[in-house]
Amino acid sequence: MTVKLSHRREIQGLRALAVLAVITNHLFADILPGGFLGVDIFFVLSGYLITGQLLEFSAVGHLGRNLLNFYARRIRRILPSALLVIWVSIGLAFKYLGPVIGNETLRDGRWSTLFLANSHFNSLKVDYFGQGASTPLLQHYWSLAVEEQFYIIWPIGLLLLALLCKRHAQKILLTLLSVIAIFSFGSIFVLEKTLTYFATQTRIWELSIGALIALIGARAWPQFLQWVAFLIVLASLLFVGPTDQVPGPIMVPLLLAVVVLLDVTSSGLRFIFGNRLMHYIGDLSFVLYLWHWPVIELHRQLASAPLSKVDLISLLVITFFLAIATHHLFENPIRFNKYLVQHPGVTVISGTAAITLSVLASYLFVKG
């Protein structure tokens, strides 16, 4: 049971489209009302790519070693930059917004470090679409929490089933994922409406779609359908808005369109998604996402009047500058460090220690 992740360059282009949509929505909501759906595109891509990695692991090696290597990869990929942005945001909150907001950001950072930000913000009744002076600087960590909660459990189940039920593992996994996706989608209509946006259970179906495609293999759809899928993605970003039920059925065409675009054969679409600029932005997508919200929201809370277009463009430039610097000077040196790559156990121990110290620090640095 193996999977081949083809057309990775075009997938990077999809990542670029997703993060640009989110940032555009947060800066210029009137231009791209549905840009927040970029996060949902990320969920499908993440489910597809991470499950693909797990299937590659399952083809060789030992269960314990595979899990160690998987979690070491996730730690090197996610944790350093995530902690960096958390603590820079906390420092800026204390310096510019005062001790009250600083302490709130410190508390938010604690839950973000533990990948429980989504549950935390639900407990505070935070409205994702609400705009007010107290919008959390780390609110966007909710999506990271959803992903990492899924990937604490899913790798163990997949690799264990692949080891114990080699002949029937794919059928069992497909059945299991389908059931999970159905129950997750159904929970949207059962859970209290104000809680559905951040809730893990209302989002797992999106990750499951990507995981299902990784199991059965992405196929090259007719080029006409690929262009239709591209137009559906654009239409969703342009016409879905905060008043629609999100998450909900209105997202299904978008996510199915993303599935069609996982294997692009159209030369025109390959150029759109696979050109060097989109590929580079795709490489930056994670740190762009991390930096954009605290940069934007900090300035909104400091401003005495609505931000002008010049202000918003300046914030976009600042976001890209921080993302590029983080990517080349911090993210990649740790992610591809030869010693850490060759010693996954050291990575896991270091990551666990970093999380522990970050949480402890969040209690020690509270200001009266």
Order of alpha helices (4+ residues) and beta strands (2+ residues): alpha-alpha-alpha-alpha-alpha-alpha-alpha-alpha-alpha-alpha-alpha-alpha-alpha-alpha-alpha-alpha
